[in-house]
Amino acid sequence: MINRLFRQFLLLAIVILSVAGFALAQSSRPRRVRQPEKPAEDPLLRPEPKASPTAKNNSNRPLIDVQPVKPVVNTVGAGDTSHAYQLLQQKEFAAAAKEAKDIAAQFPNDSEAWKIAGFAELNLKQYAQASDDLQKALDLQQVSKREDPNTADALAQSFVLAEKFDRALPLLVTATTRPGAAPDPAMLYFRGLAEYKTGKPLDAERTLNAVVKANPKDSLALFYLGQIAVGKNDLDGAIAALNRATVNDPRFAAAWTLLTSAYLRRAALSTDTTKSAADYLSAVRAGEGLIKIRTDAEAVTLFGQALIGSEQYPRAAAALERATQEPDAKAVTFYLLGIAQSRAKNFPKAITALQTAAQKSPDDINVYRELGYAYEITKQYAKALAAYQKGLTLAPADSDFKEAVERVQPFAK
């Protein structure tokens, strides 16, 4: 009975830890981060301004690469932007931005001044300012019927980097559907990301599959395909995509986190004990990949879950014991430590961990179920009764608590 109920809790805990870790996966992360860093949480750290054709598979690459797009020297406006453009070419971005903004202040209808300022600000990671100035440049170009795809593409990038995905998406659709031109893979990825972030998972899936078709080693596109698959409960598809992502980029912490969670979920939902056991072992292997990169309490707790699922209780207890020493250790970490110690027959340590879990999460009935069991097995019947009664108070209709209270009550004195 305890094992069945723990299995149910384990599935819930997997979901809790997955949400905490990808806030890779739903809040903005994963983020394309320099490792080791926090996940994706999730997820959109600021990138370096440079890029290369292999940047996406570089373990130190940022989440989004600013693609180099060069504006042309102004030959029409009233302002002289040639020196500002020269500064931009020399990568003196702050000076270029200042000079271009000074020109724009004097000649507010000079699209080239706004454009150079926007490009410089984009490289300075001043994404809000860049999007404002590039939007002014694009508006002026449209009025004068001198539209420049480079400006529109840079504006799309600045919107993505500023997490204004709804404003980026129309520009990205245009950028990736220009007649007679193959879509730039980076812009196609940005489009898929924007579709995902604006609640269009089916569109995002099609776009990201096109990215992976063009570049099978694009770990970021594979990661988001994994997230989309998890969202529609396609755990087989998620695991396949995430395994490819981690092979392509072994230091992609968010991908390891989601892969571990996906294996745990599939194992907990399976009715085939052989397949379930194999998935728990796979979760352990994915967890080992994760803790090579991250050793914070959240990562180790997820790894501990995998170890418990594969019945490696002493190893789980050792890992979770370390995790409980972290200042950010939560109730679930102490609860899982209690489970590991209990299954390893170390009941005094199990009781200590579960007592802490109860203090941190006083309304969690699963804690009182396990705590009551640990007390009962060590013949501390009065304490077992108190734990079971607390659980029954929280869940009056729970038949297991009712049976436990009736079973222990005659021995409690």
C-alpha positions in Angstrom: 0.0 0.0 0.0 2.8 2.4 1.0 4.6 1.7 -2.3 1.5 2.2 -4.4 0.8 5.5 -2.7 4.4 6.6 -3.0 4.3 5.8 -6.7 1.3 8.2 -7.1 3.2 10.8 -5.1 6.3 10.3 -7.2 4.4 11.1 -10.4 3.1 14.3 -8.8 6.6 15.2 -7.5 8.0 14.7 -11.0 5.5 17.2 -12.3 6.3 19.7 -9.5 10.0 19.5 -10.2 9.5 19.7 -13.9 7.5 22.9 -13.6 10.1 24.4 -11.2 12.9 23.5 -13.6 11.3 24.8 -16.8 9.6 27.5 -16.0 13.2 24.7 -20.4 10.9 25.1 -20.7 7.6 27.3 -20.1 8.5 30.7 -18.7 11.3 31.7 -21.1 13.6 29.1 -20.6 15.3 26.9 -21.6 17.5 29.6 -21.8 20.5 29.4 -24.1 23.0 29.7 -21.3 26.7 29.5 -20.7 27.2 26.4 -18.6 27.1 25.8 -15.8 24.2 28.1 -15.0 20.6 28.1 -13.8 18.0 26.3 -16.2 15.5 27.4 -18.1 14.4 28.5 -16.2 13.3 29.2 -18.3 14.3 30.2 -19.9 15.9 33.4 -22.0 19.4 34.7 -21.0 21.0 37.4 -23.0 23.4 36.3 -25.8 26.7 37.5 -27.0 26.3 39.7 -30.1 28.4 37.5 -32.4 27.4 34.3 -34.1 28.7 31.6 -36.4 27.2 28.8 -38.4 28.1 26.4 -35.6 27.1 28.6 -32.7 24.0 26.6 -31.8 26.0 23.5 -31.1 28.6 25.2 -29.0 28.2 24.3 -25.3 28.9 27.9 -24.4 26.6 29.4 -26.8 23.8 31.8 -25.7 20.1 31.0 -26.1 19.7 33.3 -29.1 22.5 34.5 -31.4 22.3 37.9 -32.8 22.9 37.4 -36.5 25.3 39.9 -38.2 23.2 42.2 -40.4 25.0 45.2 -41.8 23.2 48.5 -42.5 24.3 50.5 -45.5 25.8 54.0 -45.3 23.2 56.8 -45.5 23.1 58.5 -48.9 19.7 60.1 -48.8 18.9 61.7 -45.4 19.9 65.1 -44.3 22.2 63.8 -41.6 25.7 62.4 -42.3 25.8 58.9 -40.8 29.0 57.8 -42.5 31.1 58.2 -39.4 28.5 56.5 -37.2 28.4 53.6 -39.6 32.2 53.4 -39.5 32.1 53.2 -35.7 29.6 50.4 -36.0 31.9 48.5 -38.4 34.7 48.9 -35.9 32.5 47.5 -33.2 32.6 50.7 -31.2 29.0 50.2 -30.4 28.5 52.7 -27.6 30.1 55.5 -29.7 28.1 54.5 -32.8 24.9 54.5 -30.8 25.5 57.9 -29.3 26.5 59.5 -32.6 23.6 58.0 -34.5 21.1 59.1 -31.8 22.6 62.6 -31.9 22.0 62.7 -35.6 18.5 61.3 -35.2 17.7 64.0 -32.7 18.7 66.6 -35.2 17.2 64.8 -38.2 14.3 62.7 -36.8 13.2 61.6 -40.3 16.6 60.1 -41.1 15.9 56.4 -41.1 19.6 55.5 -41.4 20.4 57.2 -38.1 17.7 55.3 -36.3 18.9 52.1 -38.0 22.5 52.5 -37.0 21.5 53.3 -33.5 19.3 50.2 -33.4 22.1 47.9 -34.6 24.5 49.4 -32.1 22.1 48.9 -29.2 21.3 45.4 -30.3 25.0 44.6 -30.0 25.1 46.4 -26.6 22.3 44.1 -25.5 20.0 47.1 -25.0 17.1 45.2 -26.6 14.2 47.5 -25.6 16.0 50.6 -27.0 17.1 48.7 -30.1 13.6 47.6 -30.9 12.3 51.2 -30.4 14.9 52.6 -32.7 14.7 49.9 -35.3 10.9 50.3 -35.4 11.4 54.0 -36.1 13.8 53.2 -38.9 11.4 50.6 -40.4 8.4 53.0 -40.2 10.4 55.8 -41.9 11.6 53.3 -44.6 8.0 52.3 -45.3 6.9 55.9 -45.6 9.6 56.6 -48.1 9.1 53.2 -49.8 12.7 52.3 -49.1 12.1 49.2 -47.0 15.2 47.2 -46.0 14.9 43.5 -45.1 18.0 43.8 -42.9 16.2 46.4 -40.7 13.1 44.2 -40.4 15.1 41.2 -39.6 17.2 43.0 -36.9 13.9 44.4 -35.5 12.6 40.8 -35.2 15.7 39.7 -33.4 15.5 42.6 -31.0 11.8 41.7 -30.2 12.7 38.1 -29.5 15.6 39.1 -27.3 13.3 41.5 -25.4 10.8 38.6 -25.1 8.2 40.5 -27.1 7.4 37.4 -29.1 4.0 38.6 -30.3 5.6 41.5 -32.0 8.5 39.4 -33.4 6.3 36.7 -35.0 4.9 38.6 -38.0 8.3 39.9 -38.9 9.8 36.4 -38.6 7.1 34.9 -40.8 7.9 37.5 -43.4 11.6 36.9 -43.0 11.3 33.1 -43.5 8.8 33.2 -46.4 10.4 35.6 -48.8 9.9 34.5 -52.4 12.8 33.0 -54.2 15.0 32.7 -51.0 15.6 29.8 -48.7 14.9 30.8 -45.1 17.8 31.6 -42.9 18.1 28.7 -40.3 18.6 31.2 -37.4 15.5 33.2 -38.4 13.5 30.0 -38.8 14.5 28.9 -35.3 13.5 32.4 -33.9 10.2 31.9 -35.7 9.6 28.5 -34.1 10.6 29.9 -30.7 8.2 32.9 -31.1 5.4 30.5 -32.2 6.0 28.4 -29.1 6.1 31.4 -26.8 2.8 32.8 -28.2 0.9 29.6 -27.6 1.0 28.1 -31.1 2.6 24.7 -30.4 1.5 23.1 -33.7 3.0 25.9 -35.7 6.1 25.8 -33.6 6.4 22.1 -34.1 6.2 22.4 -37.9 8.8 25.2 -37.9 11.2 23.5 -35.5 11.0 20.3 -37.5 12.1 22.3 -40.5 15.0 23.6 -38.5 16.0 20.1 -37.5 15.6 18.8 -41.0 18.1 21.5 -42.2 20.4 20.9 -39.2 19.9 17.6 -37.4 22.3 18.7 -34.7 20.3 21.8 -33.7 20.0 21.0 -30.0 17.8 24.0 -29.1 15.2 23.1 -31.7 15.3 19.6 -30.5 14.8 20.7 -26.9 11.7 22.8 -27.8 10.4 19.9 -29.8 10.8 17.8 -26.6 8.9 20.4 -24.6 6.1 20.5 -27.1 5.9 16.7 -27.0 5.7 16.7 -23.2 3.0 19.3 -23.4 0.8 16.9 -25.4 1.8 13.8 -23.3 3.8 12.3 -26.1 6.6 11.0 -23.8 8.0 8.7 -26.4 8.5 11.6 -28.8 9.8 13.9 -26.1 12.4 11.3 -25.0 13.6 10.8 -28.6 14.0 14.5 -29.2 15.7 15.2 -25.9 18.1 12.3 -26.2 19.2 13.8 -29.5 19.6 17.2 -27.9 21.8 15.9 -25.1 23.9 13.9 -27.5 24.5 17.0 -29.6 25.2 19.1 -26.6 26.2 17.1 -23.5 26.3 20.3 -21.4 22.7 21.3 -22.1 21.4 21.2 -18.5 17.8 22.0 -19.3 17.6 19.2 -21.8 19.0 16.7 -19.2 16.5 18.0 -16.7 13.5 17.5 -19.0 14.8 14.2 -20.2 15.1 12.9 -16.6 11.6 14.0 -15.8 10.2 12.5 -19.0 11.7 9.1 -18.2 10.3 9.3 -14.6 6.9 10.2 -15.9 6.8 7.4 -18.4 8.0 4.9 -15.8 5.4 6.0 -13.2 2.6 5.8 -15.8 3.6 2.4 -17.2 1.8 -0.8 -16.2 4.6 -3.0 -17.6 7.1 -3.5 -14.7 9.9 -4.4 -17.0 9.5 -1.3 -19.1 9.0 0.8 -16.0 12.3 -0.5 -14.5 14.2 0.2 -17.7 12.8 3.8 -17.7 13.9 4.3 -14.1 17.4 3.2 -15.0 17.3 5.5 -18.0 16.2 8.3 -15.7 19.2 7.6 -13.5 21.6 7.9 -16.5 19.9 11.1 -17.6 20.2 12.4 -14.0 23.9 11.6 -14.0 24.3 13.7 -17.1 22.4 16.5 -15.3 24.5 16.5 -12.1 27.7 16.7 -14.0 26.5 20.2 -14.9 24.3 21.3 -12.0 24.7 20.3 -8.4 22.0 22.5 -6.8 19.3 21.1 -4.6 16.7 21.0 -7.4 18.9 19.0 -9.8 20.1 16.6 -7.1 16.5 16.1 -5.9 15.4 15.1 -9.4 18.4 12.7 -9.5 17.4 11.3 -6.1 13.9 10.6 -7.5 15.4 8.6 -10.3 17.5 6.6 -7.9 14.5 5.9 -5.7 12.5 4.8 -8.7 15.3 2.4 -9.6 15.4 1.1 -6.0 19.0 2.4 -5.4 18.0 3.5 -2.0 21.4 4.0 -0.2 22.7 5.9 -3.2 19.6 8.0 -3.3 19.9 8.7 0.4 23.5 9.8 0.1 22.7 12.2 -2.8 19.6 13.6 -1.1 21.4 14.1 2.2 23.8 16.4 0.4 20.9 18.2 -1.2 19.2 18.9 2.1 22.3 20.9 3.2 21.6 23.4 0.5 19.9 26.6 1.6 17.3 26.3 -1.2 16.3 22.7 -0.2 12.5 22.3 -0.2 10.1 20.0 1.5 10.1 17.5 -1.3 13.8 17.0 -0.9 13.4 16.0 2.7 10.4 13.9 1.9 12.3 11.9 -0.7 15.3 11.6 1.7 12.8 10.1 4.2 11.6 7.7 1.6 15.1 6.6 0.6 16.2 6.2 4.3 13.0 4.3 5.1 13.4 1.9 2.2 17.1 1.5 3.2 15.8 0.4 6.6 17.4 3.4 8.3 14.3 4.5 10.1 15.8 7.0 12.6 17.2 9.1 9.8 14.0 8.6 7.8 12.0 10.0 10.7 14.3 13.0 11.1 14.0 13.9 7.4 10.2 13.4 7.4 9.8 15.6 10.5 11.6 18.4 8.6 9.4 17.8 5.6 6.3 18.1 7.8 7.6 21.4 9.2 8.3 22.8 5.7 5.0 21.4 4.2 2.5 20.9 7.1 -0.4 20.2 4.8 1.2 17.4 2.7 -0.7 14.2 3.5 2.0 12.1 1.9 4.5 13.2 4.5 2.3 12.0 7.3 1.6 8.7 5.6 5.3 8.0 5.4 6.1 9.4 8.8 3.3 7.3 10.4 4.7 4.2 8.7 8.3 4.9 10.0 7.0 5.4 13.5 4.8 2.3 13.3 7.6 0.0 11.9 9.8 1.2 14.9 6.9 0.5 17.3 6.5 4.2 18.3 2.7 3.7 18.2 1.6 6.9 19.9 3.6 9.0 17.4 2.4 6.8 14.5 -1.2 7.4 15.6 -0.6 11.1 15.8 0.9 11.2 12.3 -2.0 9.1 10.8 -4.6 11.2 12.6 -3.0 14.4 11.2 -3.2 12.9 7.7 -6.8 11.9 8.3 -7.6 15.4 9.4 -6.2 16.7 6.1 -7.9 14.0 4.1 -11.0 12.8 5.9 -12.1 10.5 3.1 -8.8 8.7 2.8 -9.5 5.0 3.5 -5.8 4.2 4.1 -5.5 6.7 6.9 -8.7 5.4 8.5 -7.3 1.8 8.4 -4.0 2.9 9.8 -5.6 4.8 12.7 -7.7 1.7 13.5 -4.7 -0.6 13.2 -2.4 1.5 15.5 -4.9 2.8 18.0 -5.0 -0.3 20.2 -1.2 -0.2 20.7 -0.9 3.6 21.3 -0.6 4.3 25.0 
